[in-house]
Structure formats: structure tokens, C-alpha cells
Amino acid sequence: MTAITASRRDMFRTAGTAFVGAALAGVSAPRAFAQNMPAGGGDLLRLSANENPYGPAESAKQAMMAAMSEGWKYASSEMPMLAKLIAEREGVSPENVLITEGSAEVLRITSMLYGSRGAEMIAARPTFEQGPDYAEKSGGEVVWVDLDKNMVHDLAGMEGRITNKTGLVYICNPNNPTATMVPAKDLRAFIGAVSPRAMVLVDEAYIDLVDDPAATAMVDQVRAGKNVIIARTFSKIHGMAGLRLGFAIARPDIIKRMGEMRMSLPNKMGLVAGVASYQDKEFMAMSRKLVRECLTMTMKACDELGLKYTKSQANFVMFDTGKPLREFSAFMRGKGIAVGRPFPPYDTWARVSMGKVEQMPQFLDAMRAFYKKA
């Protein structure tokens, strides 16, 4: 038996292949991805998937080019290198960090570990569905709790739905698709009350774009040893959505259990790009500045047109078109622009991702034309 064969055998045995295979039987691409991708139409202005059109950073591109000739090697050193960088910045140990193939893998693993096989997962409606989708498809039950009147997570309502079957509570903060945020003090109090009874998964995909990331992030709850898992991604501020890189931060015992259920490994190009981009504070600051400029332009147009919108803490805006969303989306398509899909029950609301600064006038002109037509 070769070393490679033995290594693969051990990896799959550790990962609990039988459970993973059964859990994922029949699982298709999550609707969160499948419905956001413009079909064909490569010339469409893509404002539908909350991507960062400025990335990857030049430092990340150079790192990938330098590593290209070593693409034949397994990424044995890059994962611990990135974990160490993250741990140092977040004030935890490398044992608190799990590097994954996008934050989507964090959501999948966590949902199957704590929200499957008859367990309940509590989630807001609407929110990013990938975790809840996998919980349902692996035998769990999702308990949906509507957002409050301000389109923010109803923490009291979520806590009130916890039962002895609840294994996982999911908080996407800032929330996708509404771009709204739970106040940090409220979320810390919620975690304190709920985490003794269920695992709390806080999806911080957009945390680098908020007004005060250091004060808003929940990693201090990990440092306090609570039952909480933080999901982060390189898909947003780092502009690396196609390179599939993310990470989890949690207690070492939780990270160990998650690592045993790992379903894939990040690719070498994504890892070297991540190591470079994570240290490129200038690029991150530039991305944040340009996103904010586009948000300001878009919200100003909403004010001009008298449209209701949420105060965005992410890289997209959600606003009430006042019309069936399909009508607005079809008009935008006719103008060469793809916007976000419907998010029931907000059937007249549009989620629009920020493009480049020079691209946004195309959308804003089309938006004004839609209401002029109406």
C-alpha cells in the first residue's frame, strides 16, 4: 500500500465518510449561489452576487504567479501559515482556526454537525440560506424566525423558539440579503444566554466592511470559551470569491471536531493569494473606501426617488422598488444589468451589489429610467 493511499484512507476514515455521504445524498448546488449567477450574458453588469469587482489584490496575483510552478505540490505549509496570521490578528491560537474552502464549507460542516439528523436549526427569514439548506438536506429541521420591523434579526423571537431539540442557531451579521446588523452588545448578550443551550454560528462574511469591525466582531466570545463558531471569508473585501477560501474561529475542541468533518481542502493558489491579501492592509482599505463610495451614490439615488432602503453595513443595498421585483429585474436586464433574486417575504425589495465606482452610474441611470417610465 502506498503512502498516498494510506493517507487518503485515514483522511476519509477520520472525516466520517459514511455520515457525510448519507447527509449529502441528492444535495444540489445551493440556491444562494445557483439563483444569483447571471445565465450566460457575459456582458451583463453583474450586481447580483455581492462580489468585490476590484479583487484579487495585486499582491495576491503576484503570489499566485510566483506559486504557479509549484501547483503540483499539496498545500502543506500554506494552511498553517495562514492560520497563524489569522490567530495573531484575532488574539487566539492557531488551534482556534480552521482554514476552509470558502466560508460556505464552515456553514456546511457546522450545519451537519449541529443542525442535522433530527436536530433543529434556528435561522432568520430571510438570510443566507446555505447553512439552513444543508441542515434540511441532512435530516435537520429549520425553524425560521422573521426579521423584526427594521429588517434586523429578532433575537428575542429566536431565543423564544429554542427547545431541547435545538442544536444550532445561525446569525448572519451583517445579514445577507438585508445588509442590516445586530448591535454588538445585543448579540453578545444573546450569545451569553443561548450558547449554554445550543451552538451559535455567527456568519461574519461582511465584517471587514462594517463601520467598526473590531468592536462588532464576535471573536471575543470565542476567546471567552463559549459555544460559538465564527465564519469568515476571503470572497468579499479580498475579492477572491472564485478562489474559494475562508476560515472558522472557535474553541480548539470545536475546531478539532469540525476538522474531522472537512469535505475538501483549499487549493494552493487560493491559499498563497490569501496569505498575501490578508497582510495587504492598503488593498483592504481601498476596497472598503470604494464600496462606501458606491453605497453613498446608491442610497443618495434612493433618497432622490423616495425609496425605502436599509442602512447597509455590507457591499450591497436592499431597497423597496414599490413594484413586483420581477418587473424591476426584467427592466434592469433590458439595460444590461443583473440584480439580486427575490428574498421572500420582501417580494418588492431588490438587493443590488456594488460594482466599480465607474460602473454604478449605468445602474443609477437605469434605476431613474425605471421610475420615469412608471
PEUR-V405909 format. One record per backbone hydrogen bond with DSSP energy under -1.0 kcal/mol. NH is the residue of the N-H (numbers start at 0). CO is the residue of the C=O. Records with the same first field share a line. If there is no record, write none. Layout:
BEGIN
NH = CO ; CO
END
This chain:
BEGIN
5 = 1
6 = 2
7 = 3
8 = 4
9 = 5
10 = 6
11 = 7
12 = 8
13 = 9
14 = 10
15 = 12
16 = 11
19 = 15
20 = 16
21 = 17
22 = 18
23 = 19
26 = 23
32 = 29
33 = 29
34 = 30
35 = 32
43 = 40
44 = 335
46 = 44 ; 337
54 = 51
60 = 56
61 = 57
62 = 58
63 = 59
64 = 60
65 = 61
66 = 62
69 = 66
70 = 67
72 = 69
75 = 73
80 = 76
81 = 77
82 = 78
83 = 79
84 = 80
85 = 81
86 = 82
87 = 83
88 = 84
89 = 85
90 = 86
91 = 86
95 = 92
96 = 93
97 = 247
99 = 245
101 = 99
106 = 102
107 = 103
108 = 104
109 = 105
110 = 106
111 = 107
112 = 108
113 = 109
114 = 110
116 = 137
117 = 138
118 = 115
119 = 164
120 = 140
121 = 167
122 = 142
124 = 144
132 = 128
133 = 129
134 = 130
135 = 131
136 = 132
137 = 133
138 = 135
139 = 134
140 = 118
142 = 120
144 = 122
146 = 124
147 = 151
150 = 147
154 = 152
157 = 153
158 = 154
159 = 155
160 = 157
161 = 158
165 = 162
166 = 119
167 = 119
168 = 198
169 = 121
170 = 200
172 = 202
174 = 179
178 = 174
186 = 182
187 = 183
188 = 184
189 = 185
190 = 186
191 = 187
192 = 188
193 = 189
194 = 190
196 = 193
197 = 193
198 = 166
199 = 226
200 = 168
201 = 228
202 = 170
203 = 230
206 = 203
208 = 205
209 = 206
215 = 211
216 = 212
220 = 217
222 = 218
223 = 219
224 = 221
225 = 220
227 = 225
228 = 199
229 = 248
230 = 201
231 = 246
233 = 244
238 = 235
239 = 233
242 = 239
245 = 99
246 = 231
247 = 97
248 = 229
249 = 95
254 = 250
255 = 251
256 = 252
257 = 253
258 = 254
259 = 255
260 = 257
261 = 258
270 = 266
271 = 267
272 = 268
273 = 269
274 = 270
275 = 271
276 = 272
277 = 273
279 = 276
280 = 278
283 = 279
284 = 280
285 = 281
286 = 282
287 = 283
288 = 284
289 = 285
290 = 286
291 = 287
292 = 288
293 = 289
294 = 290
295 = 291
296 = 292
297 = 293
298 = 294
299 = 295
300 = 296
301 = 297
302 = 298
303 = 299
304 = 300
306 = 301
309 = 317
312 = 178
316 = 351
318 = 349
319 = 307
320 = 347
324 = 346
326 = 323
327 = 323
328 = 324
329 = 325
330 = 326
331 = 327
332 = 328
333 = 329
335 = 332
336 = 331
337 = 44
339 = 350
345 = 342
346 = 344
348 = 345
349 = 318
351 = 316
352 = 46
353 = 314
358 = 355
359 = 355
361 = 358
363 = 359
364 = 360
365 = 361
366 = 362
367 = 363
368 = 364
369 = 365
370 = 366
371 = 367
372 = 368
373 = 369
END
